[in-house]
């Protein structure tokens, strides 16, 4: 099923793959420039010509510190031989209504997360995508 406003970066199969329940990895950069890779759940919002990725996490986490210093990030979801990597420049969202929106999206895709008063959201618009055959437009 193709969203009517789906950007041309993903195929219909790629868009569907991004909404199936899968965990992924988030890669950020350490102060030395080395990759810091951690497992995450994430959501993708399809907008008018854009894809927005949201990851909820603990505010004092290393991934948040890394994004605050250097926003370049990648999320990679895979299942067997199928994989899709979405990259962009992230920012940290701390406004309660926007964090609540990210939590609601996460709960819809995965499950309601535990309460966390220090929760923030890592948010980025997809600038580049790579993936296995059939997932990219």
C-alpha positions in Angstrom: 0.0 0.0 0.0 1.5 3.3 -1.1 0.8 6.4 0.9 -0.6 9.2 -1.4 2.2 11.6 -0.3 5.0 9.0 -0.2 8.3 10.4 -1.3 10.0 8.8 -4.2 12.9 7.5 -2.1 11.2 4.2 -1.1 9.2 1.7 -3.1 5.7 0.6 -1.9 7.5 -2.5 -0.5 10.0 -0.3 1.3 7.3 1.8 2.9 5.5 -1.3 4.1 8.8 -2.7 5.4 9.3 0.5 7.5 5.9 0.0 9.1 6.2 -3.7 10.0 7.3 -4.4 13.6 11.1 -4.7 13.5 13.9 -3.4 15.7 16.8 -1.6 14.1 20.2 -0.1 14.9 20.9 3.6 15.3 24.4 4.7 14.4 25.7 8.0 15.8 29.3 9.3 15.9 31.5 9.4 19.0 33.7 12.4 19.8 36.5 10.5 18.1 34.4 10.0 15.0 33.9 6.3 15.5 30.4 4.7 15.0 28.3 4.2 18.1 25.7 1.6 17.2 22.8 0.6 19.5 19.5 -1.3 19.0 16.4 0.9 18.9 12.8 0.9 17.9 11.7 3.8 15.6 8.9 5.2 13.6 8.7 6.7 10.2 6.2 9.4 9.3 5.4 9.8 5.6 4.8 13.5 4.7 4.6 15.6 1.6 7.9 14.8 0.0 9.6 13.7 3.2 10.2 10.8 5.6 10.6 11.7 9.3 12.2 9.2 11.6 11.6 9.4 15.4 13.4 7.4 18.1 12.4 7.8 21.8 15.2 7.5 24.3 16.5 8.6 27.7 17.7 12.2 27.7 21.1 11.5 29.3 22.0 8.6 27.0 25.2 8.4 24.9 23.3 8.5 21.7 21.7 11.8 22.7 25.0 13.3 23.6 26.4 12.2 20.3 23.5 13.7 18.3 23.8 17.0 20.2 27.5 17.2 19.2 27.1 15.8 15.6 23.7 15.2 14.2 24.7 12.7 11.5 22.8 9.5 12.1 21.6 6.3 10.3 18.9 3.8 11.2 19.2 0.4 9.7 16.3 -2.1 9.9 16.8 -5.7 8.6 15.1 -9.0 8.4 16.9 -11.9 6.8 18.3 -10.6 3.5 16.1 -7.5 3.4 17.5 -4.3 4.8 17.0 -0.6 4.6 19.2 2.2 6.0 17.8 5.7 6.4 20.3 8.6 7.1 20.0 12.2 7.9 20.9 15.0 10.3 19.1 14.6 13.6 18.1 17.0 16.4 16.9 16.3 19.9 13.2 17.1 20.6 12.5 17.9 24.3 9.1 19.8 24.1 6.6 17.6 26.0 3.9 17.6 23.3 6.4 16.6 20.6 7.9 13.9 22.8 4.4 12.7 23.6 3.7 12.4 19.9 6.8 10.4 19.4 5.8 8.1 22.3 2.3 7.6 20.8 3.8 6.7 17.4 6.2 4.3 19.1 3.4 2.7 21.1 1.4 2.2 17.9 4.2 0.4 16.1 5.6 -1.6 19.1 4.0 -1.3 22.5 3.5 1.4 25.1 6.9 2.2 26.6 7.5 2.5 30.4 7.2 5.9 31.9 10.4 8.0 31.8 10.4 11.7 32.9 13.8 12.2 31.1 12.5 10.9 27.8 13.4 12.8 24.6 13.1 12.1 20.9 15.8 11.9 18.3 14.2 13.2 15.1 15.5 13.5 11.6 14.3 13.9 8.0 15.6 11.2 5.7 18.2 12.6 3.3 19.6 9.4 2.0 18.4 5.7 1.8 20.2 2.5 0.9 18.5 -0.9 0.8 18.2 -4.3 -0.6 16.5 -5.0 -4.0 12.9 -3.9 -4.3 12.8 -1.6 -1.2 14.0 1.6 -2.9 12.1 3.5 -5.6 
